[in-house]
């Protein structure tokens, strides 16, 4: 008898091989790649496609390349903006949630993007929520992918998610390489179904992680002001993988319940990196939500 999990694995496709390189290039042929110099940072971005605007924000210690296969697929229906967040990938500056939100407001204004949907993965879910609560940028809907818990309890190092204070001590005593080895084996970085190409993509992003937020003592990532969820009126889909950490699954369900227009979805046979573990299911889930809620 073939189980549901076996059927899912049979139809699973490595996100780095779902579209051949030539097809990705064709779908991104109208790609605009550039940078924006802001106070304290040079923000790198990629914009491709036509239609309603969707902003893709990667998780902690990753960069915008994680979205390339999804960007190519969404670009047939949407205008897709991918950034390397402040302090990650090819974007300079020091990571800061509050300053990052300001960066993205300026970027959207400079690019003439007045109405956007936002997909925020893991830590970037906090950025997506703040953009949705902003009065200076219209946000039609948001997707919160594997969100962490609320920031207000993170002044306690034992409740940090991820444990930034612990990793700072590790980097200070053993170097960034020691952190990379430990973080690569963490549950949040585990790929459950992805093939070798996706494994290599993940390894490459981690090698390129500069660790700026682990080389200072100030808790800039966890010091973001608590967010009033009642201010967020945009439709919100809160996703998580069925194999993600129990705490993340609980947080996703609780957050969806607290949001005025929140929905909760669980993607089977995938962990925290759902877009890499189950790319086709992820695309279908996200596209269906966007088509219901984006303003055209």
N, C-alpha and C positions, 0 to 999 in steps of 0.2 A: 504494500500500500504506500502511495506517495503522500507524504505529509504536506501540510500547508507551507511549512518552512522550506521543504525541498522544492516545492513548486516556485516559491519566491526566489530561491537561489538559482533555479534553472533559468528564470527570466531576468535575473540580475545582470547588469552590464557594467563593466568598469567605466566610470565617468570619463576617464582619459582615452577610452577607445570607442565611446558611443558615437562620436563624430570623428571621421578621419580628419587629419590635419588640413587637407585641402578644403574640406567642407567648412571647417571652422573658419578658415581664412576667407572663404566666399561669403559666409554669413556675417563676418565682421569687416567686409570690404569697405564699409562706410565708417570705419573706426576712426574716432578722433582721440588721439592720445596726447596728453600734455601735462603741464604742471601749473600750479598757482602759487606764487610767492606771497606768503602771509607773514605776519609778525612771528618770528621764531620758527618757521617751518616752510618747507617747499612741499606742497601737497600734490602727489601724483595721481592721475585719474585716467580712465578709459571710458569713452562714451560711444555706443554703437546701437544701431537699430532705428526703428521708426515707431511712433505711437506714444501712448502714455509713458511717463517716466518712472522707472523702477531703480532705486538706489540699493546696491548690494554692499553690505558691510561685514568684513571678515571678523573672526574671533581672535582671541588673545594669542600672541606668539605666532600668528599666521600672517598671510598677506593676500592681496587681491587676486593672485593667480589661482587660488582655490575655486574661484567662480568662473574661470574661463569657459569650461564646457557648458555650464548653465547659461552664461551670458550669450553664447553663440545660439543656444536653443531659444531663449527668450527674445532675442533680437528680431525674430521674424514677426513678433506681435507687439513688442514694447521697445521703447528707447531705454537702453540699460546703461546705467552709470556705475562703474566699479572704481573704488578708491583704495589706495593703500592708506590705512588710517594713520593718524599722527604718531610718529615714532616707530612705524612698522614698514617692512618692505623697503621700497625706494622713497618713502616719505620721511623727511628729516623731522627734527624737533623732539621734544620730550612728551611721552604719552600723558594725556590728561582728558578725562571724559568731558568736562565742562568746556575746555578750549576746543576740543574736537567738534562739539556741537556748533560752536561759533564758526569754526573753519568751514563746516559743511553748509551752513547758511550762506556764507559769503560765496562759496563755490557755486551753489545753485543760482544765486543771484547773478553772478558773472556769466554763467552759461545760459541765462534766460530761462531757467527751469522754475516755474512758479507753483506747480502742483505735482507732488511726487507720492509714490508708494515706497516703503522702505522695508528691506529684509535685513534684520540684524541677527548675526549668528553669535551665540554664547554671550561673551562680555558685551559685544556690540548691540545686544538687545537693549541695554541701558541707554545707548546712544539713540536707538530708534524710538524708544519711549520719550526721551527728551525732545526729539525733533517733533514727535506727534503732539507734545504738549506746548510747543512753541507757537506764539501768535504771529511770528514773522515769516513762517513758511507753512503753506497749506499742505497737509499730509492726508491723502485720501484713505490710506489703510496701511497697516504694518504687519509684518510677519516676524515673530519672535521665536527664533530657533534655538532650543536648548538654553533658555535664559538662566542666569545664576539667581541667587536669592537677593533680597533687597539690600541696598548699600548701608542702611542705617546701622546694622549690627556688625559691620566689617571693621570698626575701630578695634574690635577684639580680635587679635591675631589668630586665636583658635577657631574663629568662624570665617576667616577669609576663604574665598572660593574664586580662583585658586589661591593657595597659601603663599602670597607674595612675600610676606615677611620671612618665612622659612627659606624661600628661594633666594632672597637677597643675602641671607647669611651664607648659604651654600656658595653663591657666586663670589662673595667676599673671601671665603676661605679656600675654595677649590677651583674657582674659575667658571666661565660660562659653559665650557665643554661639559663639566660635571652636571650642570643644570640640564643641558640638552639631553644627556643620556637618561636622566631620571624622568624628565617630562615626556620623552618619547615613549616610555613604558607606562605612563599614567593611563588610567581608565578613560580619561577624556580624550586621549589621543589614539585610542585603539580603533583600528579598522576591522570590522567584522566580516565583510564580504569583498572588499575592493581587491583588484588585481595588482600586479607588480608595478605597473605604470603609476597607479594612484599612490601606492606606497612610496615610490620614488619622489612623486610630487610633494607628498607630505614631508619626507625627509629633507627635500630641497628647501621648503619654506622654513623648516626649523633651523637649518644651517644658516639661512639668511636673516634669521631673527637677531637683531643687534643687541637686545637685552638692555636697552637704555633705562627701562623702568626697574631693572634689578641692580643697577649700579649706584643708586642713590638711596638715602634713608627715608626721604619724605614719602608718605603713602598717597601719592597723587591719584592713583587709580581708585582707591577706596574712599577718598575724601569727597566724592561728589555729593552735592546736596541731596537729601531725601526728596523723592518725587511724589507729588500728589496725583495719584492715579485717577482721581475724580475729574481732573482737568482733561483727560484724554477721551475724546469723543470719536476718534477714528475707529473703524472696524479693525479688529486685531485677531490674527490667527496665531496661537501659541503651539508650536510644534516640539516634539521630542521623539527620540528613538526609543523603541521598546526595550532595547538593551542598554540604554543610558543609565547613569548612576541613579539609584532610587531617589536620592535627594533632588536631583534635577527633574525627574519625572513628577515628583510631588510639587516642586516649585512651579513647574509648567502648568499643572492642573489648577493650583491655587491662584496663580496669576491670571489665568483665563477667567476664573470665577470672579475676580475682583474688578476686572475691566468692564466697562459699561456694555461694550459690544464685542466681548471676547469669545473666541471659539477655541476648542482644544482638539488637537489631532495627534495621534501616536502612529509613527511609521514602523511597521514590523521589521524584524531582522536587521536592525541598524542600531548603532550606538550614538555617541554624542555627535559624531561627524556625519550626520544623516545625508547631507548633500553628496558626500563621497561614498558612503556605504550603499545608498539606495537612490542613485541619481534619477532614474526614470520615474520612480514613484514620487520622489521629491518634486521633480518638475511638474508632474501632473497635479499634485496636491497644491502647490504654490500657484500654478497657472489658473486652476479652477477658482481659487480664492481671489486672485487679482482680477480676473474677468468679471467677477460679481461686484467688485467694490471700487475699482479704479475709475476715475472720472475721465471721460473721453471727450 
